[in-house]
Amino acid sequence: MEKGCASMVRIREILALDPLAGFELLAGAGGLDNVLTNVTILDYETDSMDFSAFQKGDFILTSLFFAKDAPQLIVDAFRELLRRGIAGIAVKTVFYKTLPADMLRLADAMNVPVFAYHAASMEEIILAAHSYMLAKEQRELAAMRLDAMLGFGRAPSAVAESVRALDAMLYPHCVASFSTPREGGALNLGQKMPVPLFSDGQYSAFFPYHDGLLQLYTTADAERLAGAEDAMLRAYESCGVAPAAWRTGFSAPCHAYDFFDAAIRQSLYSNRVCQCFEKPRLRYGTLGVYRFLPALLEDKSVLAEYRAALTRLRCFEEESGIAMLDTLSAYAAAHGSVEQAAKRIYQHPNTVRNRVKKARALLALNDDWYEQIFILMGLYALEQT
């Protein structure tokens, strides 16, 4: 496994799992963000109070069986477990309905959560927690591999190798898509990674990535990519992604593993433009000049110039009270039509002309000033998403 991909899981995360729905927090609320490394059972008789089997980060499930006839052992045992660095403990109310006050005071003082629960079996809890931890690790590993694949300057052979590491079942012909929820949308993937979809000569793999869901729809031959978008939307639905509640960007088809990074990047760009213009879905090939603008936001030198220009315009706005950015945005959206821009912001055309002239002076724009304003406002619109 790649270095640095270890996943951190906090106690509050596993509380959302179904078998833990009946957990009642008794003490130690300050430790709900404790990182747990394992969920394990303490449910055996012991005379020696030897808890050396437990490690830092353990989340312990117990019925206090070892103290069923000796309640005085509970606090001493808990104190020893605290020394071991446990993340938290959940007590099944088999032998004890309440816990000693000293134990709860220790839990609060040490920020180690103590829960009581009644119904779920320990095996159910462990299975759900370990499944969640594994799925989170898989998601983060996939995201790390995608980040590495999308790094600029990667050799084609390295990209192809990254694709195989991501999922060895992927075919070489691909359309990538990236979906993010509209306002109020939600990704409903449950506790596991989305299951790949396989049919004769077609294979779709899904990867939760940043704030959305990436799909790689791949085929054994190029002709099978026909109708890919409809098939991909149906596949998203199988993962709980309702197309009406999401925005989806599609790449152009690619036909070799070493171009998968370009296809993924195109889907990310298309999705960003979807968000910018509030479109339900867009293909990369239909973006026009916006095919190129998202990449500029990843270029440090361009980004520095853009930020400097934005700072000058905002300083002018603060000093004058004039909505310069709104005016220039409307002007760019109207493709340089002063009259249309004026209608968009409910101003006189001469007001727009004067503000554009002032912006040219503020930014020291030369003969291609319109193109520069268009690019600047295009980047501004994309960044707002």
Buried (B, 14 or more C-beta within 10 A) or exposed (E): EEEEBEBBBBBEBBBEBEBBEEBEBBBBEBBBEBBBBBBBBBBEEEEEEEBEEBEEBBBBBBBBBBBEEEEEBBBBBBBBBBEBBBBBBBBBBEBBEEBBEEBBEBBBEBBBBBBBBEEBEBEBBBBBBEBBBBBBBBBBBBBBBBEBBBEEEBEEEBBBBBBEBBBEEBBBBBBBBBBBBEEEBEBEBEBEBBEBBEEEEBBBBBBBBEEBBBBBBBBEEEEBBEEBBEBBBEBBEEBEBEBEBBBBBBBBBBEBBBBBBBBBBBBBBBBBBBBBBEBEBBBBEEBEEBBEBBEBBEEEEBBEBBEEBBEBBEEBBEEEEBBBBBBBBBBBBBEBBBEBBBBBBEBEBEBBBBBBEBBBEBBEBEEEBBEBBBBBBBBBBBBEB
